[in-house]
Amino acid sequence: MKVLVTGGAGFIGSHIATRLVAEGHEVVAFDNLTSGKRENLEHLAGKVELVVGDVRDAAALVDVSRGCAVAFHQAAIVSVPYSVDHPQETHDVNIQGTLNVLHAAKANGVKRVVFACSAAVYGEEPESPKVETMRPVPVSPYGIEKLTGEHYLDVWNRLYGVETVSLRYFNVFGERQDPRSPYSGVISIFVDRALKGTGVTMFGDGGQTRDFVYVGNVVDANMLAAFTPGIGGSNFNVGCGGQTTLLELLAMIEEIVGAKVERTHNAPRQGDIRESVADIGKIRAKLGYEPKVGVQEGLRRLIASLKA
């Protein structure tokens, strides 16, 4: 089967491409290489077609999606702080870019679009854990953009016959996440600082919680979302169903690295959420998803790969 991965040279997209190739699919990766890197696909040389392009280019998406049965839409600007400072740019990429992907899917008869959404859609909704039936209350432009994308997906599924599935990622981490990128997650930054012996800065008191999910689990969720029949129009949380404070996270990293890490605290960042944990009952029941790699094992794999 021929498949498209937007953001295919990025952190999560390149892992999805790797799995697709291993399962015998023909993969086209579409990436503007702003945060994605050619080297993320070097191990797939000759097995993945990399097309350099931007999701804001509607015509390019129509061209690149021809003949594709499934599209994994991973391309996005994923930083909450960046969206606060640059809301027009992130709107253009995250909303218009998603709409362009959907237009291309409709034009070319793509059977299913799997969308990388985010737990940011829940915002500061106080109920925990986060369940898909909650009313979304995003508190950042990024959260609004991802929620808008979900609404467009739902309409495309209802009106145009393009099956759509939205995956609400919680805090994804793993190999190939660049700690130098402004879009990096806290784990990649903390691990990088720990290995270099430099201190870390926490925004807030370190008591804020996150549901950290290893990238291999996220790839599993994407495969299930792409190939499970009868789930068009659905959205699913993708996490581990547990919460870890930033202080607990740093302690785990210190244990694995074998060194203490100096820490400083700054004021909380605008748009950041205090508590975030996923209810994964729906994705377990409907897709058979199970997070196979826990936080500590994922950290061990990430740190081992960086040391290697």
C-alpha positions, 0 to 999 in steps of 0.5 A, spaced: 500 500 500 502 507 498 502 511 504 503 519 505 507 521 511 507 529 512 512 531 517 515 524 515 522 527 516 520 529 523 521 526 530 514 522 530 513 521 522 520 518 521 518 513 526 512 511 523 515 511 516 520 506 519 514 501 521 511 502 515 517 500 511 518 494 515 511 492 514 512 492 506 508 499 505 510 504 499 512 510 503 512 518 501 515 522 506 513 530 505 517 535 509 519 542 509 525 540 513 524 546 518 524 541 524 525 535 520 531 532 518 534 528 512 538 524 517 532 521 520 530 517 514 538 515 512 536 508 515 531 508 510 535 510 504 532 507 497 526 505 501 522 512 502 521 517 497 522 524 501 519 530 497 521 537 500 515 541 501 510 545 505 503 543 508 501 550 506 502 549 499 496 545 497 498 544 490 504 540 492 500 536 497 495 534 491 501 532 487 504 528 493 498 524 495 496 521 488 495 514 489 496 514 496 491 510 500 492 512 507 495 519 509 498 520 516 498 527 517 504 529 522 506 535 520 505 541 524 508 547 529 508 543 535 510 548 540 505 551 545 510 557 547 511 558 539 504 559 538 503 564 543 508 568 540 507 567 533 499 565 532 498 567 525 504 562 523 502 557 527 495 558 524 497 557 517 501 551 518 496 547 523 489 549 521 490 551 513 495 546 512 491 540 515 485 543 511 490 542 505 491 535 507 484 534 507 483 537 500 488 533 497 485 526 500 478 528 497 481 530 490 485 523 490 481 518 493 485 517 499 481 512 504 483 514 511 487 520 514 490 519 521 491 526 524 496 528 530 492 531 534 494 533 542 492 533 549 493 541 548 485 541 546 483 539 553 486 546 556 485 547 563 479 542 564 480 541 571 477 533 571 482 528 571 484 524 567 482 527 560 477 523 557 475 524 550 468 526 551 470 532 555 468 539 553 475 541 550 477 548 553 484 550 550 488 555 553 493 556 547 493 558 540 496 551 539 490 547 542 485 551 538 489 549 532 489 542 533 481 542 536 480 546 529 483 540 525 479 535 529 473 539 527 475 539 519 476 532 520 469 530 522 466 534 517 470 531 511 468 524 514 461 526 514 461 529 508 466 527 503 467 520 504 474 521 507 475 516 513 478 520 519 481 518 525 484 523 530 490 521 535 490 526 541 498 525 543 500 526 550 507 528 551 511 524 546 518 522 547 524 518 544 529 517 539 531 522 534 527 528 538 532 534 537 533 537 544 536 543 540 529 544 537 524 550 540 519 544 539 523 539 543 519 536 549 522 536 556 524 529 556 529 530 550 532 537 554 532 534 561 536 528 558 541 532 554 543 536 560 544 530 564 548 527 559 552 534 558 553 535 566 549 542 565 543 544 569 536 544 567 531 550 568 524 548 570 518 553 569 514 552 575 515 548 581 516 542 578 510 539 581 506 539 574 504 532 571 505 529 564 503 523 561 509 521 558 509 516 552 514 513 548 514 514 541 514 506 539 507 506 543 505 512 539 507 508 532 503 502 535 497 507 535 498 510 529 498 503 525 492 501 529 488 508 527 490 507 520 488 499 519 482 498 524 476 498 520 470 502 522 473 507 526 472 513 521 470 520 525 473 517 531 478 521 536 483 517 541 487 519 547 494 516 546 498 516 552 500 511 558 494 512 562 499 515 568 502 521 570 509 523 572 511 530 575 517 533 572 521 532 579 520 525 578 522 525 571 528 528 573 530 523 578 529 517 574 533 521 569 539 522 574 538 514 576 539 512 569 545 517 568 548 516 574 549 523 576 545 529 579 543 534 575 543 542 578 536 545 577 533 552 577 526 554 577 523 560 573 516 562 573 511 558 569 510 559 562 504 562 559 499 557 556 502 551 560 498 546 563 498 544 570 496 537 570 495 532 564 494 525 564 490 520 559 484 516 560 486 510 555 480 506 556 477 508 549 483 506 545 484 500 548 477 498 547 476 500 540 483 499 537 486 494 542 492 499 544 496 497 549 502 502 551 508 496 551 514 501 553 513 505 560 516 511 562 522 508 565 524 503 560 523 508 554 528 513 558 533 507 558 532 506 551 533 514 549 539 515 553 542 508 551 541 511 544 544 517 545 550 514 549 551 510 543 
